[in-house]
Amino acid sequence: MSARVTLYSKPGCHLCDDARAVIERVCADLGESYAELSILDDPALLERYGEEIPVTLVDGRQHDFWRVDETRLRAALTAPENL
C-alpha cells in the first residue's frame, strides 16, 4: 500500500513539525499512511519547493503549503472520488 499523503519538509523547520502533527493525527484517525521526504535529499525538490515547505501532497497532487488545514485534509482524504 502506497502512502496517499506526502509531506515535503526539511530538518529544523517548525512549520514542518506543525504540519507533521496534523498529518499524523488525520492519517491515524482515517487509517491512511503518509510518507515524509526531506527536500534537502533531492536537488529537484529543493529547487521546486525550497520557499514553500512544508508542502503536502494528496494522491500525488499538491494540496497545501506552509500550513496544513486539518479539516481540508480530512475532506480530501474522505471525498467520494478518492474512495
N, CA, C and O atoms as a GROMACS GRO file, in nm:
protein
  332
    1MET      N    1   0.085  -0.118   0.000
    1MET     CA    2   0.000   0.000   0.000
    1MET      C    3   0.089   0.124   0.000
    1MET      O    4   0.175   0.140   0.087
    2SER      N    5   0.069   0.211  -0.096
    2SER     CA    6   0.148   0.334  -0.101
    2SER      C    7   0.079   0.444  -0.022
    2SER      O    8  -0.043   0.442  -0.003
    3ALA      N    9   0.157   0.536   0.024
    3ALA     CA   10   0.104   0.646   0.105
    3ALA      C   11   0.021   0.740   0.020
    3ALA      O   12   0.061   0.776  -0.091
    4ARG      N   13  -0.094   0.779   0.069
    4ARG     CA   14  -0.179   0.876   0.000
    4ARG      C   15  -0.134   1.019   0.025
    4ARG      O   16  -0.160   1.108  -0.055
    5VAL      N   17  -0.067   1.041   0.138
    5VAL     CA   18  -0.023   1.174   0.176
    5VAL      C   19   0.129   1.176   0.175
    5VAL      O   20   0.194   1.087   0.229
    6THR      N   21   0.185   1.280   0.114
    6THR     CA   22   0.329   1.301   0.114
    6THR      C   23   0.357   1.438   0.174
    6THR      O   24   0.293   1.536   0.138
    7LEU      N   25   0.452   1.442   0.264
    7LEU     CA   26   0.495   1.568   0.325
    7LEU      C   27   0.637   1.596   0.281
    7LEU      O   28   0.728   1.517   0.308
    8TYR      N   29   0.658   1.707   0.212
    8TYR     CA   30   0.792   1.754   0.180
    8TYR      C   31   0.831   1.851   0.291
    8TYR      O   32   0.758   1.946   0.320
    9SER      N   33   0.946   1.826   0.351
    9SER     CA   34   0.988   1.904   0.467
    9SER      C   35   1.140   1.918   0.466
    9SER      O   36   1.207   1.876   0.372
   10LYS      N   37   1.192   1.977   0.573
   10LYS     CA   38   1.336   1.977   0.595
   10LYS      C   39   1.360   1.986   0.745
   10LYS      O   40   1.276   2.039   0.819
   11PRO      N   41   1.472   1.934   0.791
   11PRO     CA   42   1.503   1.935   0.934
   11PRO      C   43   1.508   2.078   0.988
   11PRO      O   44   1.553   2.170   0.921
   12GLY      N   45   1.460   2.094   1.112
   12GLY     CA   46   1.466   2.222   1.179
   12GLY      C   47   1.356   2.319   1.140
   12GLY      O   48   1.360   2.435   1.181
   13CYS      N   49   1.260   2.275   1.063
   13CYS     CA   50   1.150   2.361   1.016
   13CYS      C   51   1.033   2.347   1.113
   13CYS      O   52   0.971   2.241   1.120
   14HIS      N   53   1.002   2.455   1.188
   14HIS     CA   54   0.893   2.446   1.285
   14HIS      C   55   0.757   2.431   1.218
   14HIS      O   56   0.669   2.365   1.273
   15LEU      N   57   0.739   2.490   1.100
   15LEU     CA   58   0.613   2.470   1.028
   15LEU      C   59   0.599   2.324   0.983
   15LEU      O   60   0.488   2.270   0.979
   16CYS      N   61   0.711   2.261   0.950
   16CYS     CA   62   0.709   2.119   0.913
   16CYS      C   63   0.667   2.034   1.032
   16CYS      O   64   0.591   1.938   1.017
   17ASP      N   65   0.716   2.069   1.150
   17ASP     CA   66   0.677   1.997   1.272
   17ASP      C   67   0.527   2.009   1.295
   17ASP      O   68   0.460   1.911   1.328
   18ASP      N   69   0.473   2.129   1.277
   18ASP     CA   70   0.329   2.151   1.293
   18ASP      C   71   0.250   2.071   1.190
   18ASP      O   72   0.150   2.008   1.223
   19ALA      N   73   0.295   2.075   1.065
   19ALA     CA   74   0.227   2.002   0.957
   19ALA      C   75   0.229   1.852   0.984
   19ALA      O   76   0.128   1.784   0.966
   20ARG      N   77   0.344   1.801   1.026
   20ARG     CA   78   0.358   1.658   1.055
   20ARG      C   79   0.259   1.615   1.162
   20ARG      O   80   0.197   1.509   1.150
   21ALA      N   81   0.242   1.695   1.266
   21ALA     CA   82   0.149   1.660   1.374
   21ALA      C   83   0.006   1.649   1.322
   21ALA      O   84  -0.066   1.556   1.359
   22VAL      N   85  -0.035   1.742   1.237
   22VAL     CA   86  -0.170   1.737   1.180
   22VAL      C   87  -0.185   1.615   1.090
   22VAL      O   88  -0.284   1.542   1.100
   23ILE      N   89  -0.087   1.592   1.003
   23ILE     CA   90  -0.092   1.480   0.911
   23ILE      C   91  -0.095   1.348   0.987
   23ILE      O   92  -0.173   1.259   0.954
   24GLU      N   93  -0.011   1.334   1.088
   24GLU     CA   94  -0.010   1.211   1.168
   24GLU      C   95  -0.146   1.186   1.233
   24GLU      O   96  -0.195   1.074   1.232
   25ARG      N   97  -0.206   1.290   1.288
   25ARG     CA   98  -0.335   1.277   1.355
   25ARG      C   99  -0.444   1.235   1.256
   25ARG      O  100  -0.520   1.142   1.281
   26VAL      N  101  -0.452   1.305   1.143
   26VAL     CA  102  -0.556   1.277   1.044
   26VAL      C  103  -0.536   1.138   0.985
   26VAL      O  104  -0.633   1.062   0.973
   27CYS      N  105  -0.415   1.104   0.948
   27CYS     CA  106  -0.389   0.972   0.888
   27CYS      C  107  -0.419   0.860   0.988
   27CYS      O  108  -0.474   0.757   0.950
   28ALA      N  109  -0.385   0.879   1.114
   28ALA     CA  110  -0.414   0.778   1.216
   28ALA      C  111  -0.565   0.761   1.232
   28ALA      O  112  -0.614   0.649   1.241
   29ASP      N  113  -0.637   0.871   1.236
   29ASP     CA  114  -0.782   0.865   1.251
   29ASP      C  115  -0.850   0.795   1.134
   29ASP      O  116  -0.949   0.724   1.152
   30LEU      N  117  -0.797   0.815   1.013
   30LEU     CA  118  -0.861   0.763   0.892
   30LEU      C  119  -0.799   0.632   0.842
   30LEU      O  120  -0.844   0.577   0.742
   31GLY      N  121  -0.697   0.584   0.911
   31GLY     CA  122  -0.633   0.460   0.868
   31GLY      C  123  -0.553   0.476   0.739
   31GLY      O  124  -0.537   0.380   0.664
   32GLU      N  125  -0.503   0.595   0.716
   32GLU     CA  126  -0.422   0.623   0.597
   32GLU      C  127  -0.275   0.626   0.635
   32GLU      O  128  -0.240   0.636   0.753
   33SER      N  129  -0.190   0.616   0.535
   33SER     CA  130  -0.047   0.625   0.559
   33SER      C  131   0.007   0.754   0.497
   33SER      O  132  -0.056   0.814   0.410
   34TYR      N  133   0.124   0.794   0.545
   34TYR     CA  134   0.189   0.910   0.485
   34TYR      C  135   0.337   0.885   0.476
   34TYR      O  136   0.393   0.803   0.549
   35ALA      N  137   0.400   0.956   0.384
   35ALA     CA  138   0.545   0.949   0.367
   35ALA      C  139   0.600   1.089   0.382
   35ALA      O  140   0.536   1.187   0.344
   36GLU      N  141   0.718   1.098   0.438
   36GLU     CA  142   0.783   1.229   0.453
   36GLU      C  143   0.917   1.225   0.381
   36GLU      O  144   0.996   1.132   0.400
   37LEU      N  145   0.942   1.326   0.300
   37LEU     CA  146   1.067   1.336   0.226
   37LEU      C  147   1.131   1.472   0.256
   37LEU      O  148   1.064   1.575   0.253
   38SER      N  149   1.259   1.470   0.285
   38SER     CA  150   1.332   1.594   0.306
   38SER      C  151   1.372   1.652   0.170
   38SER      O  152   1.429   1.582   0.087
   39ILE      N  153   1.341   1.778   0.149
   39ILE     CA  154   1.380   1.841   0.023
   39ILE      C  155   1.531   1.856   0.013
   39ILE      O  156   1.585   1.877  -0.096
   40LEU      N  157   1.601   1.845   0.125
   40LEU     CA  158   1.747   1.855   0.124
   40LEU      C  159   1.812   1.732   0.062
   40LEU      O  160   1.930   1.737   0.024
   41ASP      N  161   1.738   1.622   0.050
   41ASP     CA  162   1.790   1.498  -0.008
   41ASP      C  163   1.774   1.490  -0.159
   41ASP      O  164   1.823   1.397  -0.222
   42ASP      N  165   1.705   1.589  -0.218
   42ASP     CA  166   1.677   1.583  -0.361
   42ASP      C  167   1.689   1.725  -0.419
   42ASP      O  168   1.605   1.810  -0.388
   43PRO      N  169   1.790   1.752  -0.501
   43PRO     CA  170   1.809   1.886  -0.556
   43PRO      C  171   1.686   1.939  -0.632
   43PRO      O  172   1.658   2.059  -0.627
   44ALA      N  173   1.615   1.852  -0.701
   44ALA     CA  174   1.496   1.896  -0.776
   44ALA      C  175   1.386   1.942  -0.680
   44ALA      O  176   1.319   2.042  -0.705
   45LEU      N  177   1.366   1.868  -0.571
   45LEU     CA  178   1.266   1.908  -0.472
   45LEU      C  179   1.307   2.038  -0.402
   45LEU      O  180   1.223   2.124  -0.376
   46LEU      N  181   1.434   2.051  -0.373
   46LEU     CA  182   1.484   2.173  -0.310
   46LEU      C  183   1.460   2.294  -0.401
   46LEU      O  184   1.417   2.399  -0.354
   47GLU      N  185   1.488   2.278  -0.528
   47GLU     CA  186   1.467   2.386  -0.625
   47GLU      C  187   1.319   2.422  -0.635
   47GLU      O  188   1.283   2.540  -0.636
   48ARG      N  189   1.234   2.321  -0.643
   48ARG     CA  190   1.091   2.344  -0.664
   48ARG      C  191   1.020   2.396  -0.538
   48ARG      O  192   0.938   2.487  -0.547
   49TYR      N  193   1.052   2.338  -0.422
   49TYR     CA  194   0.973   2.365  -0.301
   49TYR      C  195   1.050   2.439  -0.192
   49TYR      O  196   0.999   2.455  -0.082
   50GLY      N  197   1.170   2.485  -0.220
   50GLY     CA  198   1.254   2.546  -0.118
   50GLY      C  199   1.192   2.660  -0.040
   50GLY      O  200   1.222   2.677   0.078
   51GLU      N  201   1.105   2.737  -0.104
   51GLU     CA  202   1.042   2.852  -0.038
   51GLU      C  203   0.900   2.824   0.009
   51GLU      O  204   0.835   2.913   0.063
   52GLU      N  205   0.850   2.701  -0.010
   52GLU     CA  206   0.710   2.672   0.022
   52GLU      C  207   0.692   2.567   0.130
   52GLU      O  208   0.578   2.538   0.168
   53ILE      N  209   0.799   2.509   0.182
   53ILE     CA  210   0.781   2.399   0.275
   53ILE      C  211   0.716   2.446   0.405
   53ILE      O  212   0.732   2.561   0.445
   54PRO      N  213   0.644   2.358   0.469
   54PRO     CA  214   0.613   2.224   0.426
   54PRO      C  215   0.511   2.223   0.312
   54PRO      O  216   0.425   2.311   0.302
   55VAL      N  217   0.523   2.124   0.228
   55VAL     CA  218   0.429   2.105   0.117
   55VAL      C  219   0.364   1.969   0.138
   55VAL      O  220   0.433   1.870   0.164
   56THR      N  221   0.232   1.965   0.126
   56THR     CA  222   0.158   1.841   0.141
   56THR      C  223   0.096   1.803   0.007
   56THR      O  224   0.034   1.886  -0.060
   57LEU      N  225   0.114   1.676  -0.030
   57LEU     CA  226   0.050   1.622  -0.149
   57LEU      C  227  -0.049   1.516  -0.105
   57LEU      O  228  -0.023   1.440  -0.012
   58VAL      N  229  -0.162   1.511  -0.172
   58VAL     CA  230  -0.261   1.406  -0.151
   58VAL      C  231  -0.281   1.337  -0.285
   58VAL      O  232  -0.314   1.400  -0.385
   59ASP      N  233  -0.260   1.207  -0.285
   59ASP     CA  234  -0.271   1.128  -0.407
   59ASP      C  235  -0.188   1.186  -0.520
   59ASP      O  236  -0.229   1.188  -0.636
   60GLY      N  237  -0.068   1.236  -0.484
   60GLY     CA  238   0.026   1.286  -0.584
   60GLY      C  239   0.003   1.427  -0.632
   60GLY      O  240   0.079   1.477  -0.716
   61ARG      N  241  -0.099   1.493  -0.581
   61ARG     CA  242  -0.128   1.631  -0.622
   61ARG      C  243  -0.105   1.725  -0.503
   61ARG      O  244  -0.139   1.693  -0.390
   62GLN      N  245  -0.045   1.842  -0.533
   62GLN     CA  246  -0.020   1.938  -0.425
   62GLN      C  247  -0.150   1.980  -0.362
   62GLN      O  248  -0.246   2.017  -0.429
   63HIS      N  249  -0.152   1.973  -0.230
   63HIS     CA  250  -0.273   2.002  -0.153
   63HIS      C  251  -0.259   2.131  -0.072
   63HIS      O  252  -0.347   2.216  -0.076
   64ASP      N  253  -0.150   2.145   0.001
   64ASP     CA  254  -0.126   2.261   0.086
   64ASP      C  255   0.023   2.294   0.085
   64ASP      O  256   0.106   2.212   0.048
   65PHE      N  257   0.054   2.416   0.126
   65PHE     CA  258   0.192   2.452   0.158
   65PHE      C  259   0.190   2.550   0.273
   65PHE      O  260   0.090   2.618   0.296
   66TRP      N  261   0.300   2.556   0.344
   66TRP     CA  262   0.321   2.635   0.465
   66TRP      C  263   0.243   2.583   0.584
   66TRP      O  264   0.301   2.559   0.690
   67ARG      N  265   0.115   2.564   0.570
   67ARG     CA  266   0.033   2.513   0.681
   67ARG      C  267  -0.062   2.406   0.629
   67ARG      O  268  -0.104   2.408   0.512
   68VAL      N  269  -0.096   2.312   0.716
   68VAL     CA  270  -0.192   2.208   0.680
   68VAL      C  271  -0.320   2.233   0.757
   68VAL      O  272  -0.320   2.236   0.880
   69ASP      N  273  -0.428   2.250   0.683
   69ASP     CA  274  -0.559   2.268   0.744
   69ASP      C  275  -0.619   2.130   0.768
   69ASP      O  276  -0.644   2.055   0.674
   70GLU      N  277  -0.641   2.096   0.895
   70GLU     CA  278  -0.688   1.962   0.930
   70GLU      C  279  -0.822   1.928   0.865
   70GLU      O  280  -0.838   1.818   0.812
   71THR      N  281  -0.915   2.019   0.867
   71THR     CA  282  -1.046   1.995   0.809
   71THR      C  283  -1.036   1.971   0.659
   71THR      O  284  -1.100   1.881   0.605
   72ARG      N  285  -0.957   2.052   0.593
   72ARG     CA  286  -0.940   2.038   0.448
   72ARG      C  287  -0.871   1.907   0.412
   72ARG      O  288  -0.908   1.843   0.314
   73LEU      N  289  -0.772   1.866   0.491
   73LEU     CA  290  -0.703   1.739   0.466
   73LEU      C  291  -0.799   1.622   0.486
   73LEU      O  292  -0.802   1.530   0.405
   74ARG      N  293  -0.877   1.626   0.593
   74ARG     CA  294  -0.976   1.518   0.616
   74ARG      C  295  -1.074   1.510   0.499
   74ARG      O  296  -1.107   1.401   0.452
   75ALA      N  297  -1.120   1.624   0.452
   75ALA     CA  298  -1.214   1.626   0.340
   75ALA      C  299  -1.153   1.566   0.215
   75ALA      O  300  -1.218   1.491   0.143
   76ALA      N  301  -1.028   1.600   0.189
   76ALA     CA  302  -0.962   1.547   0.070
   76ALA      C  303  -0.946   1.396   0.076
   76ALA      O  304  -0.960   1.327  -0.025
   77LEU      N  305  -0.918   1.344   0.195
   77LEU     CA  306  -0.896   1.201   0.210
   77LEU      C  307  -1.025   1.120   0.215
   77LEU      O  308  -1.023   0.999   0.195
   78THR      N  309  -1.137   1.186   0.241
   78THR     CA  310  -1.264   1.114   0.251
   78THR      C  311  -1.361   1.149   0.139
   78THR      O  312  -1.474   1.100   0.138
   79ALA      N  313  -1.320   1.233   0.047
   79ALA     CA  314  -1.407   1.270  -0.066
   79ALA      C  315  -1.446   1.144  -0.145
   79ALA      O  316  -1.362   1.056  -0.164
   80PRO      N  317  -1.569   1.135  -0.189
   80PRO     CA  318  -1.616   1.015  -0.260
   80PRO      C  319  -1.528   0.978  -0.381
   80PRO      O  320  -1.508   0.860  -0.406
   81GLU      N  321  -1.478   1.074  -0.454
   81GLU     CA  322  -1.395   1.042  -0.571
   81GLU      C  323  -1.260   0.984  -0.534
   81GLU      O  324  -1.191   0.928  -0.619
   82ASN      N  325  -1.222   0.996  -0.405
   82ASN     CA  326  -1.095   0.942  -0.359
   82ASN      C  327  -1.109   0.808  -0.290
   82ASN      O  328  -1.008   0.748  -0.252
   83LEU      N  329  -1.230   0.760  -0.272
   83LEU     CA  330  -1.251   0.632  -0.202
   83LEU      C  331  -1.249   0.518  -0.298
   83LEU      O  332  -1.265   0.402  -0.258
   0.00000   0.00000   0.00000
